[in-house]
Amino acid sequence: MSEMRAVLAIACADFLERVRRYSFLFTLGFALYLGYLATAGNLVLQIGHVRGIFNSAWIGALLAMVAGAFISLAGFYFVKNTIQRDRETRVGQILAATPVSKFLYVLGKAFSNLAVLMLMIAALAVSGIAMQLVLGEDRHVQLWSLLSPFVLFAFPAMAVVAVIAVFFETIPFLRGGFGNVAYFFVWTAGLSAPLATGQHASDLIGISVIADSARNVAQLSPQDGGVTFSLSFGQIASPVSTFRWDGIAWTADVIVSRLIWLAFALAIVAVSAFLFDRFDPSRGKKLREVEDSPREPVQEENVAPVGSTAATLTPLAAGQTHSRFLAMVRAELRLMLQGLKWWWFVGAIGLLIASAAIPSAEGRGAALAFAWIWPVLLWSSMGVRETRDQTYQLIFSAPHPIARQIPAVWLAGVLLALLCAGGFGLRLLLAGNLRGTMAWLIGALFIPAAALALGVWSGSGKPFEILFTLFWYIGPLHAMPPLDFMGSAPVTATTHYPLVYLALTGVFMLAAIAGRKRQLRS
């Protein structure tokens, strides 16, 4: 009983600390905005060219799928900082001195993550009632039909997301920026698994269960299409027809498949507890040997006090304030590359060669996309290092901290982009493709500007890592010109979108300057 009280105390304290932040209001707003998109017809759930009427069962299924698909991504990044926060605030050392075991601590943090995620789910469920009344196709609200998809689909999915966030924090190389990027691919694989296998056992969010049930009611064959999401920024055309679907028959097999996911989440908690270092600073650090080495005792001497006198510093001569801008750029580039392993450079060189040597333009575009996601963790440190490494007192007090340091950091990021994907640009230039070369060069200017602005304003590399990976996957990797900020697709150079990203580069640079001015005033 005392152990359960300890778990609840950890979860409650962490939950209350989170809900008092302004960022929590943003996450609730995001959940409500998803409900608004569904109500406005921008998010629809349909099978082939038909959908169910908007009764409680169909709206519940729609919003539960929205939660599983979108909140499982955004929610992870919001809750993935609970253990790190205890490290930074030194609360972890206090907890490590208590009798609370590693398993109970990790379990309490997982419960806290789950509570935050389920509060977002609850906001989405409440919006479902408003959605049903506004759409008016069936205003008879049936609470179980509306809420059961949230309980049996969204709840296990959020439990898995909550424990994965804790699991990532217990592994050193996943708790930082690499984990933020890696989870995006884990999330993509998790959503794709049921579509590829067609098995309910691999379906975390329940999309295949809904597909089979709805197809049976609508008397459709699997060849008529599966359950799909459609998301657009305009009103979606009405499907060919509608049918009435009153929900899933919750058989024992369906319920057991959901319980298996909860058991899987509990297993991840156990693994996370085993890997958790319990805030031991000696694990993985060689500094412990230095700290434990014997030191010679220091003999105290009686020293007579010396009176203090006012000192006058020699003014700095005007000729000594000349700028060494190129040296600053080199120094910033060295800071980005400092500490990288040999395999990072091997991978970068391989992608550099591939982006130039692959015969097809589409293949070179894919190589460019991977060449520019390779240094994403280096770009994400732009605008953040000063605060993270506690060097802002020195940098901000230097002459012209905006006119010199901001452009130096940005140009170092641009040079990194050119070095990692120079083969792609050289191939375009030799082929006489000036428009393609210009689109690629604009991408090299745009990415560091976005990283710098987001880093200065957020004080963290996480926003850039998340947004860059998301837009990289949708735009350059899938050759979608409106979001192809790299110019990887040949068709992108023939559009006006590179000019849009050139203008956005200027906007981000102005935002970085404004953010740095705000930091200097604070």
Secondary structure, 3 states (H helix, E strand, C coil): CHHHHHHHHHHHHHHHHHHCCHHHHHHHHHHHHHHHHHHCCCEEEEECCEEECCCHHHHHHHHHHHHHHHHHHHHHHHHCCHHHHHHHCCHHHHHHCCCCCHHHHHHHHHHHHHHHHHHHHHHHHHHHHHHHHHHCCCCCCCHHHHHHHHHHHHHHHHHHHHHHHHHHHHCCCCCCHHHHHHHHHHHHHHHHHHHHHCCHHHCCCCHHHHHHHHHHHHCCCHHHCCEEEEECCCCCCCCCEEECCCCCCCCHHHHHHHHHHHHHHHHHHHHHHHHCCCCCCCCCCCHHHHHHCCCCCCCCCCCCCCCCCCCCCCCCCHHHHCCCHHHHHHHHHHHHHCCCCHHHHHHHHHHHHHHHHCCCHHHHHHHHHHHHHCCHHHHCCCCCHHHHCCCHHHHHCCCCHHHHHHHHHHHHHHHHHHHHHHHHHHHHHHCCCHHHHHHHHHHHHHHHHHHHHHHHHHCCCHHHHHHHHHHHHHCCCCCCHHHCCCCCCHHHHHCCHHHHHHHHHHHHHHHHHHHHHHHHHC
